[in-house]
């Protein structure tokens, strides 16, 4: 297209900004008309966005398509989690969340290879057209399942929120706190996934292949940790403690990676262990959001909370780039440790507040009796 990386980066920025702005309103739509219809529309809109760039390969249209794709992307978290939370048995919902998250990691891992293979065989426009057809194919099973239309919808007011507006019911302190938690999680992992390769080369002089192997181990272990975390999330209600312990251990490993020259083997093992622990907490994280969502408002709550990912995704690369530009590769890992520590404190503080409110409610109930 005759443009540079800055121009291409602008398209990605427009995609993320659009998703951040639209995601919370999209959650409201999910709760009112049902996640199945919204998810079908989002998949088809995504296919239109990517496929159209293959038909009209101009930079100006790429920017427009990025906005359209950002709107489509805003559908997925509210619709997916509302649908899963309403049709999966509560005893298995943690595992369902973990499989869903694992699938996202797996798709993200194979997408570059698949797209490059198609581009090498038939050109980049064919690869973009393939990307446009794929989500429409995924939407077909949803089109054939109209029985899901009632899933995740509950237009009746939530009894505990009857005296509050819908906005105040959704934007509770717990939901706002979880939004900050998601932003911290994004900042914690973003530094490693984006800059760990160049930081490891600058710190310890390892070969590019070794640094890439360490990052690959981190990402693959994260996906494996997500699956394992699903069983833990179903086996316990102490999701805050699981998240705090897992991320605390991941912070200790990340600190060691940034401080000591571990050698090739130990470096890859430490990165894999940190990734596994980071993945282990993700189903528990999603269960915390589910617990904070009033009945019939899961789409809105997930829509609000997951904007934290966009916030962290917008800030994190700037912090990492500034650190590398100022010759501080060690702080790529230390900054991740700081955000992980803040995440642990936020989780424990939120759990403490929740238990305190529960204690007050119990005491009031006994007093009234």
PyMOL commands that set and color helices and strands:
alter all, ss='L'
color gray80, all
select helices_A, chain A and resi 5-33+35-55+59-87+90-122+124-143+146-150+159-161+166-170+173-204+208-235+239-259+263-280+282-292+298-305+307-325+330-368
alter helices_A, ss='H'
color red, helices_A
deselect
rebuild
show_as cartoon
